[in-house]
Amino acid sequence: MSEQQEAPQPSPGPRVVLPQPGIGLEPDGAFQPPEPPPSLLRSVIWSLLLGAVGAGIWAAITLITDYQLGLIAVAVGFLAGIGAARGGRGPRHQLVGAVVAAGSYFLGQTIIVVAIVLGQMGGEDVDLTAEAEQAGIEHTIAGEPAGAAAEQGADEIAAPADDALADAPVDTDEDGEPSLIMGLGMLLLGVLEVSFQGPMDLLFLAIAVWEGWRIPREEHV
């Protein structure tokens, strides 16, 4: 009997090792587009845009409700900081956020004063103190009246403006009407009085500026 020879076994070939799920794969970051390079101009544009929107909303709520909510002023600074962060992060972008936050705060106050005056003019000379009394705007913290400023209401808005202008020489035009410079001076005094009626106003302004500075800072992992 002849011995049967065993047939040779085929070569197994190269081994193919499949990666385990979740190892070596980064699905969250593999297909994301690269972040755009930092741009100071983009920070300025976005910060101005969002800051102006926040100032307009703050002024509208104040004029509709006759209450000036300080917490909304903080939100204005928050929006300015978010806008600055869209252009990048770092000290320069932080400076943009802080400056625009302060500017947006005063922009909101300016809109309030101008709206009060224009809403009551009716073609007659405007007594800022009387107009403020009719407007009856009160400062509040989270919806509650804030101390003496809330009790006195908006009659405090323009009283210092009247006192300061009473003894000042009146700059008039050819028709004897108050000049543009005079009107701008009255507006500036009114805005300053609305903005700083008490320590809480300074606190809210400081927090708004801090939010504008804090948000665009560099992230350290």
C-alpha positions in Angstrom: 0.0 0.0 0.0 1.3 3.4 -0.9 1.2 6.1 1.6 -1.1 8.9 0.8 0.6 12.3 0.9 -1.1 15.1 2.7 -2.0 18.1 0.5 -0.1 21.2 1.5 -2.1 23.8 3.5 -2.6 27.2 1.9 -0.6 30.1 3.3 -2.8 32.2 5.7 -1.5 35.4 4.1 -1.0 38.7 5.9 -3.0 39.4 9.0 -5.4 42.3 8.9 -6.0 43.9 12.2 -9.0 46.1 12.4 -8.9 49.0 14.9 -11.1 48.7 17.9 -14.0 51.1 17.9 -13.2 54.5 19.4 -9.4 53.9 19.3 -7.4 56.2 17.0 -10.5 57.7 15.6 -11.5 61.3 16.3 -14.9 61.7 14.6 -15.6 65.0 16.5 -12.6 66.8 15.2 -11.7 64.9 12.0 -14.1 66.7 9.7 -14.4 70.1 11.4 -13.2 73.0 9.3 -10.2 74.9 10.7 -11.0 77.9 12.9 -10.5 81.3 11.1 -7.5 83.3 12.2 -8.0 86.0 14.8 -9.3 89.3 13.5 -9.4 92.5 15.6 -11.6 94.1 13.0 -14.1 91.2 13.2 -14.1 91.6 17.0 -14.9 95.3 16.7 -17.7 94.8 14.2 -19.4 92.0 16.1 -19.0 93.7 19.5 -20.5 97.0 18.2 -23.3 95.1 16.6 -24.3 93.0 19.6 -23.7 95.9 22.0 -26.0 98.2 20.0 -28.7 95.5 19.9 -28.4 95.1 23.7 -28.5 98.8 24.3 -31.6 99.2 22.2 -33.4 96.3 24.0 -32.4 97.8 27.3 -33.8 101.2 26.4 -37.0 99.8 24.9 -37.7 97.8 28.1 -37.0 100.9 30.2 -39.3 103.1 28.2 -42.1 100.5 28.1 -42.1 99.5 31.7 -40.9 102.8 33.3 -38.3 100.8 35.2 -34.6 100.7 34.5 -33.4 97.2 35.2 -29.7 97.1 36.1 -29.3 93.4 35.4 -30.2 94.1 31.7 -27.3 96.6 31.7 -25.1 93.6 32.7 -26.5 91.6 29.8 -25.4 94.5 27.4 -21.8 93.9 28.5 -22.2 90.2 28.1 -23.4 90.7 24.5 -20.5 93.0 23.8 -18.0 90.4 25.1 -19.6 87.7 23.0 -19.2 89.8 19.9 -15.5 90.5 20.7 -14.9 86.8 21.2 -16.1 86.1 17.7 -13.0 87.8 16.3 -10.6 86.0 18.6 -9.4 85.8 22.1 -6.6 87.6 24.0 -5.8 91.0 25.6 -6.6 93.1 22.5 -10.0 91.4 22.0 -10.7 91.8 25.7 -10.0 95.5 25.5 -12.5 95.7 22.6 -15.2 94.0 24.6 -14.7 96.2 27.7 -14.7 99.5 25.7 -17.7 98.5 23.7 -19.5 97.3 26.8 -19.1 100.8 28.4 -20.1 102.5 25.2 -23.2 100.4 24.8 -24.2 101.2 28.4 -24.1 104.9 27.8 -25.8 104.4 24.4 -28.7 102.8 26.1 -28.9 105.7 28.6 -28.7 108.2 25.7 -31.6 106.5 23.9 -33.7 106.7 27.0 -33.1 110.5 27.5 -33.6 111.3 23.9 -36.8 109.3 23.8 -38.2 111.1 26.9 -37.4 114.5 25.5 -38.7 113.9 21.9 -41.8 112.2 23.2 -42.8 115.2 25.2 -41.6 118.1 23.1 -44.7 118.8 21.0 -43.1 121.9 19.4 -42.6 123.7 22.8 -39.6 124.4 25.0 -38.7 121.4 27.0 -38.3 121.5 30.8 -36.1 118.5 31.4 -37.2 118.2 35.0 -40.9 118.3 34.2 -40.5 115.8 31.3 -38.6 113.5 33.6 -41.4 113.7 36.2 -44.0 112.8 33.6 -41.8 109.9 32.4 -41.6 108.5 35.9 -38.7 106.2 35.2 -37.4 104.4 38.3 -34.3 102.4 38.8 -34.7 98.9 39.9 -32.7 95.8 40.8 -34.2 92.7 39.3 -37.6 94.3 39.2 -37.7 95.8 42.7 -37.2 99.6 43.3 -33.6 100.4 44.3 -33.7 102.7 47.3 -34.1 106.5 47.2 -33.6 106.6 43.4 -36.8 104.5 43.0 -38.7 106.7 45.4 -37.7 109.9 43.7 -38.2 108.5 40.2 -37.0 110.2 37.1 -37.4 113.8 38.5 -33.7 113.3 39.4 -32.8 112.6 35.8 -32.4 116.2 34.6 -32.5 118.4 37.8 -28.7 118.9 37.8 -28.8 119.7 34.2 -31.3 122.6 34.9 -29.2 123.8 37.8 -26.0 123.8 35.9 -27.5 125.6 32.9 -29.4 128.2 34.9 -26.2 130.0 35.8 -24.4 129.3 32.5 -24.4 131.7 29.5 -26.9 130.6 27.0 -25.4 130.0 23.5 -28.1 131.0 21.0 -28.3 131.1 17.2 -29.4 134.0 15.0 -33.1 133.4 15.8 -32.5 133.5 19.6 -33.0 129.8 19.9 -30.7 127.6 21.9 -27.8 126.4 19.7 -26.9 122.8 18.9 -24.0 122.9 21.4 -26.4 124.0 24.1 -28.7 121.1 23.2 -25.9 118.6 23.2 -24.7 119.9 26.6 -28.2 119.4 28.1 -28.3 115.9 26.6 -24.9 115.0 28.0 -25.9 116.2 31.5 -29.1 114.3 31.3 -27.3 111.1 30.3 -24.8 111.4 33.0 -27.5 112.0 35.6 -29.5 109.0 34.4 -26.4 106.8 34.4 -25.1 107.7 37.9 -28.0 108.1 40.3 -26.4 106.0 43.0 -23.7 103.4 43.8 -25.7 100.6 42.2 -25.4 102.3 38.8 -21.6 102.3 39.1 -21.7 98.7 40.2 -23.8 97.6 37.2 -21.6 99.6 34.8 -18.5 97.9 36.4 -20.0 94.4 36.0 -21.0 95.2 32.4 -17.4 96.2 31.6 -16.0 93.2 33.4 -18.3 90.9 31.3 -17.0 92.5 28.1 -13.4 92.0 29.3 -13.9 88.4 30.7 -15.6 86.6 27.8 -12.9 87.1 25.1 -10.0 86.1 27.3 -7.8 83.2 26.2 -8.9 79.7 27.2 -6.3 77.7 29.0 -6.9 73.9 28.9 
